[in-house]
């Protein structure tokens, strides 16, 4: 997904969603129900029906995008409508409620809907912005290419370290064998590893280079190699971080969508049978 989803055919679905919201606002402004505005008036039922239909249609997008066979409507167009109609639900559902909120299943459905919309909005932001940042971060390389360079540097570091004693050998070997990119979700999202063995080896070599052996060419060479490896590791971790940011919203969006459907069913059932 990229900017074309947002601007699809001259913001076609932004215009549709805006007109739908304006119509709902105008009807709400001139609506004169008995008592306070609420979802039990004719306008409340109408907006509630429209909102429920939009929610079910939006859920169908998850099925549609997994089909291999192309449909009559392009996936790009479907997604653009998904974005703007989803945002329109904020106005439609709020007016449907008549701003009547409380500790009940109706408000629960509203809150779940807002969580789904907000997480989806972050997903849109992530898929528009982060791919460009990933391209800039890679500096014309691929992630596999970065890992290949890191492996080459590890071999070169071990060759140099063999002439510099056990302490250096152990640090460089640990940097080659125990350095990790990624890990758990929190580690991926942080984009850092403060306990990285490569960083520890680099600090050791910098300390040695500043000491009595500052004129040792092997030590200076290792400082250069490990610094370059540390920079490449930073690139790789940043790439993993951006990819995780593009996916983490789904851990909220998808389960909360199913929770919303359950709450919506309970909401409709309670309205028609207990209202």
Secondary structure, 3 states (H helix, E strand, C coil): CCHHHHCHHHHHHHHHHHHHHHHHHHHHHHCCCCCCCCCCCHHHHHHHHHHHHHHHHHHHHHHHCCCCCCCCCCHHHHHHHHHHHHHHHHHHHHHHHCCCCCCCHHHHHHHHHHHHHHHHHHHHHHHHHHHHHHHHHHCCCCHHHHHHHHHHHHHHHHHHHCCCCHHHHHHHHHHHHHCCCCCCHHHHHHCCCCCCHHHHHHHHHHHHHCCCCCCCHHHHHHHHHHHHHHHHHHHHHHHHHHHHHHHHCHHHHHHHHHHHHHHHHHHHHHHHHHC
